[in-house]
Amino acid sequence: MYSNLSGAILPFRAMDVLERALEHDRCGRAIAHLEVGEPDFDVPDCVRSAMEQALRDGGTHYTHSLGELELREEIASYYSMVRGCEVSPSQIVVTAGTSGGLLLLMRLLLDPGDEVLLPDPGYACYPNFVVSSAGAVRRFPVREAAGWKIHPSEAVDRITPRTRAVLLNSPSNPTGASQSVSCVDSFLDAAVPVISDEIYQGLEYGADRAPTLAGLAGAEAPVFVLDGCSKRWAMTGIRVGWLVAPRSAMRRLQSLQQNLFICASSVAQAGALAALRFGACDAERMRLEYARRRDLLVDGLRRLGFSVPHAPDGAYYILAGAHHLDGNSLRLAFRILDEAAVGVGPGIDFGPGGEGYLRFSYAASVETLELGLARLQAWLERR
Ligand SMILES: Cc1ncc(COP(=O)(O)O)c(C=O)c1O
């Protein structure tokens, strides 16, 4: 009765861990949740007020399928003023989170059997976006020894006549590594379109920002940029993001958006406009706090014997080596949950290259991180 495609979608195992963790919570055994990338901050006040105002003013109807023009102009001005690159509002689609944009791109680029190159380890949902659009996944390794940076030739070597896109994510979930723009040229030289998922940009902790590829899309290169409000403004549940694309793709993207989504939520768009216009200080306040948490968690995990050779450049995750405890990360994550009352993400969620690692999220509060580390220490001592 059900399609083969839906049967091929893998569960997101960090969510399986979370769901079991929530059962523990319900039974009164409060878990230290470090398994999901859910900021513990509330949305900025400017976002809340703008959304309340939109509701009061009747801003609850369908909008232009590409998104309110005012918002698209604000996004274009963000690229121009903050990121130093030019993008026209007519090259922007406002989407239901980055996830909505990913779906549009898969439908834009793939015919059945076409391939997408994905980093391994990489965000757990990427392969499922590809597979649900009847595409095929080809993974290229990113290696811990190289600081989880992409070695372009390892990806280029995997290009086939069916390759329709490569997906880059900088800073990355789950590794936190930022990538340099130089790897992009190798893909463009090989005529492979680049999808750049920039949802964690703005959450960098070193001297440099991860570079945006929006200017390339703005200049009509075969580059597609995904970004949104979920991460740096803690707006995960509000579901608003955007996609920047070359003009040649816009009519098709618009038809896809009109049919699959009609438009992004009108109230969420009001929130996104406020975040971009007034939310820079809020984003910076959260970034500084994540930087503090990153240092605390990196030190704590190293102290406990987890392998973290490189502190992450950005996002809010640490992919820590746990091979010495158990080579099977799913089994280990459930043991740590059941025996230590700490939720962690199994590295295998992120591809075969993540096996033997655990992903720790520092989107959680300092108190939760400290509690998690103390419980892990006690558990390790008991073993
Ligand atoms: C790398 C990456 N891309 C996209 C998403 C989805 O983000 P959104 O909430 O904008 O749909 C996530 C969420 O965790 C992510 O980690």
The ligand as a Gaussian input file, in Angstrom:
#p B3LYP/6-31G(d) Opt

LIG

0 1
 C       22.597000      21.312000       8.618000
 C       21.148000      21.599000       8.807000
 N       20.437000      22.017000       7.753000
 C       19.125000      22.268000       7.869000
 C       18.466000      22.096000       9.073000
 C       16.994000      22.382000       9.141000
 O       16.807000      23.713000       9.529000
 P       15.420000      24.451000       9.449000
 O       14.914000      24.558000      10.844000
 O       15.792000      25.806000       8.878000
 O       14.530000      23.705000       8.544000
 C       19.157000      21.664000      10.190000
 C       18.466000      21.438000      11.481000
 O       18.992000      20.957000      12.450000
 C       20.545000      21.411000      10.058000
 O       21.284000      20.986000      11.093000

